[in-house]
Every structure is written in C-alpha cells, then in structure tokens.
C-alpha cells in the first residue's frame, strides 16, 4: 500500500493530474493523460489539496508544494465575493457555474483544515471561519441543518451534512473554536433526529424539506459506504467528547455487513431500507470507507481481505497509480476515465492503515 501510494499514485497524479496553473485536472484517461475540456469542480480541487497535503504528512515531501499551489489556485478562482465557493470553473480560472452546493463548502473546509495542519498556511483558518459564517448567514434552514444549495433544492441530503461534520471534526482537532463545535453538533443532531432509522438499522439518504423520509424511490435508498463512513465519524465525535452513539454505530455496521456486501466482500452501491438490493454494482470510494471501518472495529481479517481484493481489481490498471472506479453488478468495469475525486477516499483509508502500523 505504501509503495503504491508513494511510488506510483502520488507521483503520477502530481505529474499528470496537477495543471500548470496550480489547479487540478478533473480526470485522467487510462494511459495517464489529462482528459481535456472538463469543468473543474471546486470539490475536486479541494479534495486534491487535501490528498497532496496528507501525502506530505505521511512522508511524501513533494506533496506540500503541490497542495500549496492548488490552494493558491482554488482561492483565486473558486471563491465568491460572499465568502462561499462556486461549483465549477474552467481551465483558465473563469467561473462556469457560480452556484453554491453545501457539499462543495464541506470539502473546501476540509481542505483548509489540511492546509492549516500540514502546510501551516496562515490564510486557512480565517477563510474557514468566513466560510462557516457565510453558510450560517445564507444557508441555514428553518427545519434544521443547512440548505443543500442556493437557492434551496430538494430532496434534502444527508451526505453534505456528513462531510460538514468531517470537516468540523478536522478543525476541532487542530484549532478548537465554538464555530466548529456548533456546526458539528448540528450535523450530529440531524443524525439523531432524521438520518438514522433505528427501526431498520439504516442510514437514510434523501428527505423532504422538514426531514421526513423522501417519498418514492429516493426514500428507499441506503448506501453501505455511507453507513461505514458514519461509523467512523461517530467514533471520532465520541473521542472529541461530542456524545456516545455506540448503539447506532453498531447497528449501521451490522446492517452494512448483512445487507450491503456482495459475495466477494465488496460494498455494493445501494440497498433498500427494508431489505433487498437496489444496485448491486460498486464504487471504489465505498470500499475505502469499508476498509477503514473494518480496521477501526478490529475486523482485521475482513480488512486484509478487502485490501487484497481492491488491489486485484480496482487498482490493477495497466498504468500503475490509476484506478477503475466503478463496476456493475456483474463485475464488469464501467469507466472510460479515472476520476481524480477518488484519491481523497484512498488517502483517508490508506492513512488509517498506515497509521495503524505505528
């Protein structure tokens, strides 16, 4: 794992995935070349800043300069006048979509935490504080949590609130402040009130404006990858003194194991709240979250088996350091290109494994 990360993936994505202007390409092809004419999503810029900063923290020293250049570019190109961050820009740094999505704000905050922790960048904390202030001023929902977009959009989603919790816990670890605590507490309150379905032991994904289960098919959907991600975050919140939710965490893990893994031990895309598979395909990000949580809970055998399976499939590419992100339910690869966004998930999971060595 260390060799793949340090000798193959990070050097390749530094050489081919980082653009001359300091920003990051959205995707590479399977020969390791940038895919042209793709909009640059701010969430991907932020994820790559985190990935290279964290690579530096793990010992891959070139990562710091790449992350710093990416941060410079993101601040120059992606920040709006109101302190929030736009959806997309082009390769010249011009706004393509000036809209706001809560998911993007969460990843910018997470990247800024890495910039503060690893790079010692003096801009990171003030920018994070302003972003949180702007979310509160412009996106606070009367029904709890924050609007997922400006203007508000339905269905409501647990996913951006989960990643806001992740970002706030990251900031809380390195620069404690009431603003981080308050936002983290709000996400946890929504978990207690709406996201966790105790009757079925599942995590809901989509909701109405006032956090009832969304009608129709969206309300049926549960994702084992997000179950695993919440188990990890609930443990982090417990360690931070923000309440113990061991019962829900155990339920989420048990349900993901029972209903959300295929015969090979991979996490599938979607199952139903009340049982049954909705989409038996898989994506790489869900495997990384599953790996990390297996390790957290001491399921070493499951973790080792999943690492081997991921290397034998998702990471077994002709050009080392790339990945096949998606497979369908019949185990057929589905991608025509390699999304940069997945490196964040690989980095969080590999960090957990490499940290466990010490």
Backbone torsions as a table, in degrees:
resi	resn	phi	psi	omega
1	UNK	NA	-44.9	178.6
2	UNK	-62.9	-42.2	-179.8
3	UNK	-64.6	-42.8	179.2
4	UNK	-61.2	-43.3	-175.9
5	UNK	-70.5	-50.0	-172.8
6	UNK	-82.6	-33.3	-173.6
7	UNK	-97.9	-19.8	-174.9
8	UNK	-121.8	-61.7	-170.5
9	UNK	-69.0	-55.7	-176.5
10	UNK	-62.9	-43.7	176.3
11	UNK	-61.0	-40.0	-179.5
12	UNK	-65.7	-47.0	-177.3
13	UNK	-72.8	-23.5	172.7
14	UNK	-71.2	-43.4	-176.5
15	UNK	-76.4	-37.7	-173.2
16	UNK	-109.9	-28.5	-175.2
17	UNK	-91.2	-19.0	176.7
18	UNK	-92.3	128.4	-177.9
19	UNK	-84.8	163.8	-178.1
20	UNK	-62.7	-25.7	-178.9
21	UNK	-83.9	1.1	-179.4
22	UNK	98.9	-20.4	176.8
23	UNK	-77.2	-171.0	-174.8
24	UNK	-128.4	140.2	175.3
25	UNK	-70.0	149.2	-177.9
26	UNK	-71.7	-31.1	-175.9
27	UNK	-161.8	157.2	169.6
28	UNK	-113.7	157.7	170.4
29	UNK	-85.7	-179.0	-174.5
30	UNK	-80.0	3.1	168.6
31	UNK	-102.2	5.2	176.9
32	UNK	82.7	22.6	179.7
33	UNK	-105.7	143.9	177.8
34	UNK	-59.9	138.2	174.8
35	UNK	-83.2	122.3	-173.0
36	UNK	-76.7	156.6	168.0
37	UNK	64.1	29.4	173.7
38	UNK	-99.1	137.7	173.3
39	UNK	-61.2	145.5	176.8
40	UNK	-94.7	113.2	176.9
41	UNK	-78.6	136.6	-179.8
42	UNK	-61.1	-35.1	179.6
43	UNK	-61.7	-34.0	179.1
44	UNK	-73.8	-40.1	175.6
45	UNK	-57.2	-44.9	-179.0
46	UNK	-66.0	-42.4	-179.8
47	UNK	-62.9	-38.9	-179.6
48	UNK	-70.8	-35.0	173.9
49	UNK	-58.7	-48.6	177.3
50	UNK	-58.2	-47.7	-173.9
51	UNK	-60.5	-44.2	-178.9
52	UNK	-74.6	-35.9	175.4
53	UNK	-63.1	-43.7	179.7
54	UNK	-68.1	-34.7	173.6
55	UNK	-59.1	-40.3	176.0
56	UNK	-63.5	-42.1	179.4
57	UNK	-62.4	-30.8	179.4
58	UNK	-82.4	-11.0	176.6
59	UNK	123.1	-1.3	177.4
60	UNK	-90.6	88.8	-166.6
61	UNK	-60.7	-32.0	178.8
62	UNK	-61.5	-17.8	-176.2
63	UNK	-60.7	-31.5	-176.2
64	UNK	-63.3	-46.4	-179.0
65	UNK	-66.2	-36.7	179.5
66	UNK	-67.6	-42.7	178.0
67	UNK	-63.3	-41.0	-178.9
68	UNK	-64.3	-42.1	177.6
69	UNK	-64.3	-39.5	177.6
70	UNK	-64.7	-38.9	177.5
71	UNK	-63.9	-44.4	177.3
72	UNK	-55.8	-45.5	-177.4
73	UNK	-68.8	-40.7	-179.7
74	UNK	-63.5	-42.8	179.5
75	UNK	-63.0	-42.5	-177.5
76	UNK	-69.9	-37.4	-169.6
77	UNK	-102.7	-28.2	-166.3
78	UNK	-107.0	-11.9	-174.9
79	UNK	-87.6	134.7	176.8
80	UNK	-89.7	166.5	-178.9
81	UNK	-66.5	-23.1	-177.5
82	UNK	-88.8	6.9	178.6
83	UNK	90.2	-5.3	174.1
84	UNK	-93.5	178.4	-171.4
85	UNK	-125.2	130.5	-173.6
86	UNK	-74.3	166.2	-176.6
87	UNK	-70.4	-53.9	-172.3
88	UNK	-143.7	154.2	171.2
89	UNK	-133.0	169.3	173.8
90	UNK	-97.0	-176.1	-176.2
91	UNK	-67.4	-15.9	178.0
92	UNK	-95.1	4.1	179.2
93	UNK	83.8	11.1	178.9
94	UNK	-88.4	142.7	-178.9
95	UNK	-65.2	130.2	171.1
96	UNK	-100.2	-43.9	177.2
97	UNK	-134.1	112.0	-176.0
98	UNK	-86.3	7.8	-179.9
99	UNK	-66.8	170.2	-176.8
100	UNK	-124.3	131.3	173.9
101	UNK	-125.4	135.5	-178.4
102	UNK	-59.6	-34.3	179.4
103	UNK	-58.7	-43.0	178.6
104	UNK	-64.5	-40.2	-179.4
105	UNK	-62.2	-38.8	179.8
106	UNK	-61.7	-43.2	-177.1
107	UNK	-75.5	-30.9	172.3
108	UNK	-62.0	-44.8	178.6
109	UNK	-61.8	-38.2	178.2
110	UNK	-66.7	-41.6	177.5
111	UNK	-65.3	-40.2	179.0
112	UNK	-64.3	-35.0	176.0
113	UNK	-63.1	-41.5	177.2
114	UNK	-65.8	-37.8	178.5
115	UNK	-64.9	-37.1	177.1
116	UNK	-69.5	-46.5	-173.9
117	UNK	-71.3	-43.8	-171.9
118	UNK	-97.9	-43.9	-174.6
119	UNK	-90.7	-15.6	-175.3
120	UNK	62.9	32.1	-176.0
121	UNK	-76.4	122.7	-175.5
122	UNK	-69.8	-15.7	179.9
123	UNK	-79.8	-21.3	-166.5
124	UNK	-64.2	-51.0	-176.0
125	UNK	-64.6	-46.2	177.0
126	UNK	-61.7	-38.7	178.2
127	UNK	-65.5	-40.9	178.7
128	UNK	-64.0	-43.5	179.9
129	UNK	-61.9	-41.1	179.5
130	UNK	-67.8	-37.9	178.8
131	UNK	-63.6	-46.1	178.6
132	UNK	-61.9	-43.5	177.8
133	UNK	-58.9	-42.9	-179.0
134	UNK	-68.2	-37.2	175.4
135	UNK	-60.4	-44.8	-179.3
136	UNK	-65.1	-40.0	-177.3
137	UNK	-72.8	-36.3	-168.8
138	UNK	-113.0	-13.4	-171.8
139	UNK	-128.1	0.2	179.7
140	UNK	-62.9	128.6	-179.7
141	UNK	-93.3	140.1	176.4
142	UNK	-65.9	-13.7	-178.0
143	UNK	-100.0	5.4	-179.2
144	UNK	106.5	145.7	-177.5
145	UNK	72.5	-152.3	-174.8
146	UNK	-133.9	147.2	176.0
147	UNK	-59.1	140.6	-177.3
148	UNK	-74.5	-14.4	-178.8
149	UNK	-158.0	167.5	169.7
150	UNK	-118.6	117.3	-5.1
151	UNK	-69.5	163.6	-177.7
152	UNK	-55.5	145.0	-177.5
153	UNK	-132.8	150.5	175.4
154	UNK	-113.2	153.5	1.0
155	UNK	-77.1	160.0	170.2
156	UNK	-66.0	152.1	-174.6
157	UNK	-130.3	137.5	174.3
158	UNK	-74.8	-28.6	-169.0
159	UNK	-57.8	-50.1	179.6
160	UNK	-65.4	-30.8	176.8
161	UNK	-68.3	-36.6	175.1
162	UNK	-61.0	-44.5	-178.2
163	UNK	-73.7	-27.6	170.7
164	UNK	-64.0	-40.3	175.2
165	UNK	-60.0	-45.0	178.3
166	UNK	-56.8	-46.3	-178.7
167	UNK	-66.4	-41.1	-179.1
168	UNK	-67.4	-36.7	175.8
169	UNK	-66.1	-36.4	176.8
170	UNK	-63.4	-43.3	177.9
171	UNK	-68.1	-38.0	-179.3
172	UNK	-61.5	-33.6	179.9
173	UNK	-67.4	-31.3	-169.1
174	UNK	-111.9	-23.1	-177.6
175	UNK	-154.3	72.1	-174.4
176	UNK	-52.9	137.9	179.0
177	UNK	-158.5	149.1	-179.4
178	UNK	-58.7	-32.4	-178.3
179	UNK	-62.5	-40.9	178.8
180	UNK	-66.6	-44.1	-178.7
181	UNK	-58.7	-44.4	-175.9
182	UNK	-65.1	-42.8	-178.9
183	UNK	-70.3	-39.3	176.4
184	UNK	-62.7	-42.8	-179.4
185	UNK	-63.1	-36.4	178.7
186	UNK	-66.2	-41.7	177.8
187	UNK	-64.7	-40.4	178.3
188	UNK	-66.4	-37.3	177.3
189	UNK	-63.8	-37.6	176.3
190	UNK	-67.4	-36.4	174.5
191	UNK	-57.7	-47.6	-178.0
192	UNK	-64.4	-40.0	-171.7
193	UNK	-84.7	-37.8	-167.7
194	UNK	-130.4	-45.9	-169.8
195	UNK	-67.5	-43.9	-175.3
196	UNK	-86.4	122.4	177.6
197	UNK	-99.0	95.3	-174.7
198	UNK	-65.1	-31.9	-178.8
199	UNK	-62.2	-32.3	-179.2
200	UNK	-113.0	-3.4	-179.5
201	UNK	66.2	33.6	-175.2
202	UNK	-127.6	164.3	174.6
203	UNK	-103.3	120.8	175.5
204	UNK	-76.1	156.1	-178.9
205	UNK	-109.6	-39.1	-169.5
206	UNK	-129.7	142.6	-169.7
207	UNK	-143.2	165.0	173.2
208	UNK	-78.5	179.7	-177.8
209	UNK	-58.3	-35.7	-177.9
210	UNK	-102.0	22.5	171.2
211	UNK	73.6	22.1	164.3
212	UNK	-78.1	160.1	178.7
213	UNK	-60.2	132.8	-179.1
214	UNK	-61.3	142.7	179.0
215	UNK	-71.8	157.2	174.2
216	UNK	72.4	-155.5	-174.8
217	UNK	-58.9	-42.7	179.8
218	UNK	-55.2	-36.0	-178.9
219	UNK	-71.1	-16.6	179.3
220	UNK	-83.1	-19.5	-166.6
221	UNK	-76.2	134.1	168.5
222	UNK	-133.6	146.0	-177.6
223	UNK	-122.1	118.9	-179.3
224	UNK	-60.6	-31.6	177.7
225	UNK	-60.5	-39.6	178.3
226	UNK	-74.3	-31.0	171.5
227	UNK	-56.1	-49.0	-177.6
228	UNK	-64.3	-39.2	-178.6
229	UNK	-64.3	-41.0	178.7
230	UNK	-68.0	-37.0	177.3
231	UNK	-58.3	-43.5	178.3
232	UNK	-62.4	-46.7	-176.4
233	UNK	-69.9	-35.5	176.7
234	UNK	-64.8	-34.0	175.3
235	UNK	-67.9	-40.7	176.9
236	UNK	-62.7	-41.8	179.5
237	UNK	-65.2	-40.3	176.7
238	UNK	-59.8	-46.1	-179.7
239	UNK	-63.8	-26.4	179.2
240	UNK	-85.5	2.7	179.0
241	UNK	79.5	24.7	-176.3
242	UNK	-104.8	25.3	175.0
243	UNK	105.6	149.3	-178.9
244	UNK	-102.6	128.4	179.8
245	UNK	-131.6	47.7	-175.6
246	UNK	-64.9	-37.3	179.2
247	UNK	-61.2	-54.7	175.6
248	UNK	-58.1	-39.1	179.9
249	UNK	-62.7	-44.0	178.5
250	UNK	-62.9	-40.2	179.6
251	UNK	-64.5	-43.5	179.5
252	UNK	-61.7	-43.6	-179.6
253	UNK	-65.1	-45.6	-178.9
254	UNK	-61.4	-42.7	180.0
255	UNK	-65.6	-41.1	178.5
256	UNK	-62.6	-40.5	179.0
257	UNK	-67.1	-44.3	-174.4
258	UNK	-73.5	-39.0	-172.1
259	UNK	-113.4	-16.9	-167.7
260	UNK	-110.0	3.7	178.3
261	UNK	-111.3	143.1	175.6
262	UNK	-86.4	-175.0	-175.1
263	UNK	-64.7	-22.4	179.5
264	UNK	-89.5	-4.7	-177.7
265	UNK	91.3	5.0	176.2
266	UNK	-80.0	145.3	172.9
267	UNK	-75.7	128.0	178.5
268	UNK	-79.4	174.3	-179.1
269	UNK	-71.4	-54.9	-171.4
270	UNK	-146.6	140.4	165.9
271	UNK	-130.0	171.7	-175.9
272	UNK	-91.7	149.3	176.8
273	UNK	-50.0	-41.8	-173.0
274	UNK	-99.0	9.1	177.8
275	UNK	113.0	151.8	-179.7
276	UNK	98.1	149.7	-178.8
277	UNK	-86.5	133.7	171.8
278	UNK	-95.9	-48.8	177.8
279	UNK	-137.5	110.6	-177.3
280	UNK	-86.0	4.5	174.1
281	UNK	-72.8	-175.1	-178.3
282	UNK	-149.2	157.1	172.2
283	UNK	-126.0	156.0	-175.0
284	UNK	-64.7	-38.1	-175.8
285	UNK	-58.0	-37.5	-178.8
286	UNK	-67.8	-29.2	177.6
287	UNK	-71.2	-38.0	179.8
288	UNK	-66.6	-39.5	178.0
289	UNK	-66.9	-37.8	178.4
290	UNK	-66.0	-42.8	178.1
291	UNK	-58.9	-48.6	-176.7
292	UNK	-61.4	-39.8	-177.6
293	UNK	-76.3	-37.0	171.1
294	UNK	-52.6	-46.5	-177.3
295	UNK	-64.6	-44.0	179.3
296	UNK	-56.2	-41.1	-173.6
297	UNK	-91.2	8.6	176.9
298	UNK	77.6	14.6	178.1
299	UNK	-85.5	66.4	-172.0
300	UNK	-63.7	-39.7	179.9
301	UNK	-61.0	-45.3	177.3
302	UNK	-62.8	-40.4	-178.2
303	UNK	-63.6	-47.5	-178.6
304	UNK	-63.5	-42.4	179.7
305	UNK	-62.9	-39.4	-179.4
306	UNK	-70.3	-39.5	175.9
307	UNK	-56.1	-47.8	-179.3
308	UNK	-62.3	-43.0	-179.1
309	UNK	-64.7	-40.0	178.6
310	UNK	-64.0	-43.7	178.8
311	UNK	-66.7	-30.6	-179.3
312	UNK	-79.4	-14.0	-176.0
313	UNK	-126.3	-78.2	-173.6
314	UNK	-58.9	-36.7	-174.9
315	UNK	-101.4	5.0	-179.3
316	UNK	-90.0	74.7	-176.8
317	UNK	-109.9	156.1	-178.4
318	UNK	-62.2	-37.8	174.4
319	UNK	-99.0	111.5	-177.8
320	UNK	-60.7	141.5	179.9
321	UNK	100.3	-4.0	173.5
322	UNK	-98.8	-176.6	177.8
323	UNK	-153.3	152.5	168.2
324	UNK	-95.3	113.5	-172.0
325	UNK	-75.8	-41.0	-167.6
326	UNK	-126.6	141.4	170.1
327	UNK	-129.0	149.3	176.1
328	UNK	-87.3	-178.3	-175.0
329	UNK	-66.8	-16.5	177.3
330	UNK	-98.2	15.8	175.1
331	UNK	69.0	27.0	177.6
332	UNK	-98.2	131.3	178.3
333	UNK	-63.2	145.8	-170.9
334	UNK	-119.4	-6.3	-167.9
335	UNK	-98.2	143.9	172.9
336	UNK	-99.6	-8.3	179.5
337	UNK	-153.6	174.2	-173.8
338	UNK	-110.8	111.1	-177.0
339	UNK	-74.7	129.9	178.5
340	UNK	-62.9	-27.6	-173.3
341	UNK	-59.3	-23.8	-175.8
342	UNK	-73.0	-20.7	-177.1
343	UNK	-61.0	-33.8	176.7
344	UNK	-56.4	-48.5	-178.6
345	UNK	-65.1	-42.2	176.7
346	UNK	-60.0	-41.0	-177.5
347	UNK	-67.6	-41.3	179.4
348	UNK	-64.9	-42.0	-179.2
349	UNK	-70.3	-44.6	-178.2
350	UNK	-66.6	-33.6	175.5
351	UNK	-60.3	-44.3	179.2
352	UNK	-61.2	-40.4	179.7
353	UNK	-69.2	-47.6	-177.8
354	UNK	-66.1	-36.9	176.6
355	UNK	-64.8	-32.4	-178.9
356	UNK	-67.6	-20.5	178.0
357	UNK	-65.0	-27.8	-176.8
358	UNK	-97.2	NA	NA
